[in-house]
């Protein structure tokens, strides 16, 4: 696989700096550090977990809660992206102040200076699993049976929809390739969404699909072949130039998010990020040959 076929770019927005303006008036960084840092509007990059409109609807309560917590912050604005690399590009380069990152994207890009503020919790846990599933009507009973088959996956840099399933298939004895090469023993159909990966399976377009367990349907027609080890949920991070005072205040606000702000969200609450949380994810990424350069390289064909 040529990595240039999936690395994205983000439309440029001016990097927000402390001491910005809102409506043409200067924001006092001492009195309103968060508003000054964000120039009045906090932009929040959203990865392509699922349909962009659905994601924005889920995050609407969180965005309103954050904005209401800081004087002179006009709003928190969701910025959908079309690839996982585009999300990290947006926050590393300061095009957005905040981002929700795939676990592997954060694990590989943490040395770029981005700051973890909180980890998402869902269904009462701060971790989830990759499922590789098939239809009950197929003759596929185990991962090794996928030799010569087609598997729907989410994105080459998706933790649960790309990296972990390829690692699992490799552990099952199949040649799953790596970040630069196609698998030799099966084909991958990239769907660019957990819901789209599952839908491809349900519609009979592929023999199996890989996706996060939060997407698994209550349907006996779809059967699970394998489940990964626990994967820490995705973190919310801030751009590298975020002042410590701002990081502390935004983190505190996230950790205090009330249940009513999350009623329409797949997230139950936001928790603190403990040291070492993402080390297992980084180990799998390195096993598949991912380096930080894979996240930074520009698409020269664009």
C-alpha positions in Angstrom: 0.0 0.0 0.0 1.3 3.4 -0.9 0.7 5.6 2.2 0.2 8.5 -0.1 -3.2 7.1 -1.0 -4.7 7.7 2.4 -2.7 10.5 4.1 -5.0 13.6 4.1 -4.5 17.3 4.4 -6.5 19.8 6.3 -7.8 23.0 5.0 -5.8 25.7 6.7 -7.3 27.8 9.4 -5.1 30.4 11.1 -3.4 29.1 14.3 -5.1 30.5 17.3 -2.8 32.3 19.7 -3.1 33.7 23.2 -4.1 37.3 23.1 -6.6 37.0 20.2 -9.6 39.0 19.2 -13.3 38.4 19.3 -15.4 40.6 17.1 -12.5 42.9 16.5 -11.9 43.5 20.2 -8.8 42.2 22.0 -9.4 39.4 24.6 -7.5 39.9 27.8 -5.3 36.7 28.2 -5.0 37.3 32.0 -8.7 37.5 32.6 -9.8 35.1 29.9 -6.9 32.7 29.1 -9.1 30.1 27.3 -10.9 32.6 25.1 -7.6 34.4 24.3 -5.9 31.1 23.4 -8.8 30.2 21.0 -9.4 33.7 19.7 -13.0 33.4 20.9 -13.9 30.2 19.1 -12.5 26.8 20.0 -12.2 24.5 16.9 -12.4 20.8 17.6 -11.3 18.3 15.0 -13.4 15.2 14.7 -12.1 11.9 13.1 -14.1 9.9 10.6 -15.5 7.4 13.1 -18.8 7.5 11.4 -21.1 9.9 9.5 -19.9 13.5 10.1 -23.4 14.9 10.8 -24.0 12.1 13.4 -20.7 12.9 15.1 -21.4 16.6 15.3 -24.8 15.8 16.8 -23.2 13.6 19.4 -20.6 16.2 20.4 -23.1 19.1 20.4 -23.7 18.7 24.2 -20.0 18.6 25.0 -19.3 21.6 22.8 -22.0 23.6 24.5 -20.8 22.6 27.9 -17.2 23.6 27.2 -18.2 27.0 25.6 -20.5 27.8 28.5 -17.7 27.3 31.0 -15.5 30.1 29.8 -16.3 33.8 29.5 -15.6 35.3 26.1 -15.7 31.9 24.4 -18.3 32.3 21.7 -18.6 28.7 20.7 -16.9 25.3 20.2 -17.0 24.4 16.6 -16.7 20.8 15.3 -14.4 20.3 12.3 -15.0 17.0 10.5 -12.1 15.3 8.7 -12.0 12.6 6.1 -9.0 10.6 7.4 -7.2 9.8 10.6 -4.0 11.5 9.5 -5.9 14.7 8.8 -7.1 14.8 12.4 -3.6 14.7 13.8 -2.4 17.1 11.2 -5.0 19.6 12.2 -4.1 19.7 15.9 -0.3 19.3 15.5 -0.2 22.2 13.1 -2.5 24.3 15.3 -5.3 24.5 12.7 -7.7 23.4 15.4 -7.2 23.9 19.2 -8.6 20.5 20.2 -9.1 17.1 18.6 -10.4 13.7 19.3 -7.7 11.3 18.2 -7.6 7.7 17.4 -5.6 5.8 20.1 -2.9 4.8 17.6 -2.7 8.3 16.2 -2.1 9.7 19.7 0.3 7.0 20.6 2.5 7.7 17.6 2.2 11.5 17.6 2.5 12.2 21.3 6.1 13.2 20.9 5.0 16.0 18.6 4.0 18.1 21.6 0.2 17.6 21.7 -1.3 17.5 25.2 -3.7 14.7 26.3 -6.5 16.3 28.3 -9.0 13.5 28.9 -9.9 10.0 27.8 -13.3 9.0 26.5 -15.3 6.4 28.5 -18.1 4.4 27.0 -20.4 1.7 28.4 -18.7 2.2 31.8 -15.2 1.6 30.6 -12.1 3.5 29.3 -11.3 0.6 27.0 -12.9 -1.3 24.1 -12.1 -4.1 21.6 -11.8 -4.8 17.9 -14.2 -7.3 16.5 -13.6 -9.2 13.3 -17.0 -10.6 12.3 -18.6 -12.4 9.4 -22.2 -13.4 8.4 -23.6 -16.5 9.9 -24.3 -17.9 6.4 -20.6 -18.0 5.4 -18.2 -20.9 5.9 -15.8 -18.7 7.8 -15.4 -20.0 11.3 -12.0 -18.6 12.4 -9.6 -15.9 11.3 -7.4 -18.4 9.4 -10.4 -19.1 7.2 -10.2 -15.6 5.8 -7.3 -16.6 3.5 -8.3 -15.6 0.0 -11.3 -13.6 1.3 -12.1 -9.8 1.4 -12.2 -8.0 4.7 -13.7 -4.6 5.2 -11.7 -2.3 7.5 -12.1 1.3 8.5 -8.8 3.2 7.7 -5.1 2.1 7.6 -4.5 4.3 10.7 -7.6 3.4 12.6 -6.7 1.6 15.8 -9.7 -0.8 16.0 -10.6 -0.7 12.4 -7.2 -1.1 10.8 -4.1 -1.8 12.9 -5.4 -4.2 15.5 -7.4 -6.4 13.1 -4.3 -6.7 10.8 -2.2 -7.6 13.9 -4.8 -10.2 14.9 -4.9 -11.7 11.4 -1.1 -11.8 11.4 -1.1 -13.6 14.8 -3.6 -16.1 13.2 -0.9 -17.0 10.7 -2.0 -14.9 7.7 0.3 -12.4 5.8 -1.5 -9.2 6.8 1.1 -6.8 5.3 2.1 -3.7 7.1 1.6 0.0 6.7 3.4 0.1 3.4 2.4 -3.2 1.9 -0.8 -5.0 1.0 -1.7 -8.3 2.6 -0.6 -11.4 0.7 -3.3 -13.7 2.0 -6.5 -11.6 1.9 -7.8 -8.4 0.4 -8.8 -5.3 2.3 -11.7 -3.0 1.3 -11.2 0.3 3.1 -14.6 1.7 4.1 -13.5 4.8 6.1 -16.1 4.4 8.8 -16.9 1.7 11.5 -20.6 1.9 10.4 -19.6 1.6 6.8 -17.4 -1.4 7.4 -20.2 -3.2 9.2 -22.7 -2.2 6.5 -20.4 -3.7 3.8 -20.6 -7.0 5.6 -24.3 -6.8 6.2 -24.9 -6.1 2.5 -22.8 -9.1 1.4 -20.1 -7.0 -0.3 -17.3 -8.5 1.8 -16.6 -11.8 3.6 -15.8 -10.2 7.0 -15.4 -6.9 8.6 -13.3 -5.3 11.3 -14.7 -2.5 13.6 -14.9 -1.3 17.1 -17.1 -3.3 19.4 -19.3 -0.2 20.0 -20.6 -0.7 16.4 -21.6 -4.4 16.8 -25.3 -5.0 16.0 -27.8 -6.9 18.0 -28.3 -9.3 15.1 -27.7 -13.1 15.0 -26.9 -12.8 11.3 -23.6 -11.2 12.2 -21.2 -13.4 14.2 -18.0 -12.5 15.9 -14.9 -14.4 14.8 -12.4 -12.8 17.1 -12.0 -10.1 19.8 -8.8 -8.1 20.5 -7.2 -7.4 23.8 -8.5 -4.2 25.5 -7.8 -1.0 23.6 -7.9 2.3 25.5 -10.5 4.7 24.1 -9.5 7.8 22.2 -8.2 10.8 24.0 -9.1 14.5 23.6 -5.9 16.5 23.0 -4.9 20.1 22.7 -2.5 21.7 20.2 1.2 21.9 21.2 1.2 25.6 22.0 -1.6 25.4 24.5 -0.6 27.1 27.8 -0.6 25.1 31.0 -3.3 27.3 32.5 -5.6 26.6 29.5 -4.9 22.9 29.6 -5.8 22.7 33.3 -9.0 24.6 32.9 -10.2 22.8 29.8 -9.4 19.4 31.4 -11.3 20.3 34.5 -14.3 21.4 32.5 -14.2 18.1 30.5 -14.0 16.0 33.6 -17.0 17.8 35.0 -19.2 17.2 32.0 -22.7 16.3 33.3 -24.7 13.3 32.1 -27.3 15.5 30.3 -24.6 16.9 28.0 -23.8 13.3 26.9 -27.3 12.0 26.4 -26.8 11.7 22.6 -23.2 10.7 22.7 -21.5 7.3 22.6 -19.3 8.7 25.4 -20.5 8.2 29.0 -18.0 10.6 30.6 -14.5 11.9 30.3 -11.7 10.6 32.6 -8.1 11.5 33.3 -5.3 10.1 31.1 -2.9 8.0 33.2 0.7 7.6 32.2 1.4 4.5 30.0 -2.2 4.1 29.0 -1.4 4.1 25.3 1.8 2.0 25.4 0.2 -1.2 24.2 -1.3 0.6 21.2 2.1 2.0 20.4 3.6 -1.5 20.5 1.2 -2.8 17.9 1.7 0.2 15.7 5.4 -0.2 15.8 5.0 -4.0 15.0 3.2 -3.0 11.8 5.9 -0.5 10.9 4.2 2.8 11.6 6.5 5.7 12.3 5.8 9.3 13.0 6.9 10.1 9.5 3.8 8.2 8.2 1.7 10.7 10.0 3.6 13.8 8.7 4.3 13.0 5.1 2.4 15.1 2.7 0.5 13.7 -0.3 2.8 14.7 -3.1 0.1 13.8 -5.7 -2.3 16.4 -4.4 
